[in-house]
């Protein structure tokens, strides 16, 4: 049997990618739903941001943006916030994480990856709170402790999830390509 006979065709690879992204979307929604119902607000991890960042980091800007849009709108719908806010922010995160994946070391690990994800989460949450107040024409202080603790926990979860998903697939850039 030749090597060519054993390798899957490009169409087989395409079919295998869609269920993987669907599984990530369902897992994101289940985790967001459970933690929003069971945990205090300051212990919530932005799983959608983590998965969108991972998909963007592991693929090209178009796929990162598309994943960000789908995951963000699903998060808006599930959590009952203004439909489209998370979709816009997660689209930008998917795009820019793909861009950062080409500029920075793609095998970025540990403290640097934690800081990067925590910083993006912090900026995302601050911007989300600000836009919600502007669009609803309300006033309120930003819960800085909640935003900061959520960013730190999201950074930790993001780094751990990157390690887990990188172990499951040996070449992530080619998996989403």
Helices and strands as residue ranges (DSSP letters): H 3-6, H 10-38, G 41-43, H 47-57, H 61-79, H 85-103, H 111-136, H 144-168, H 172-176
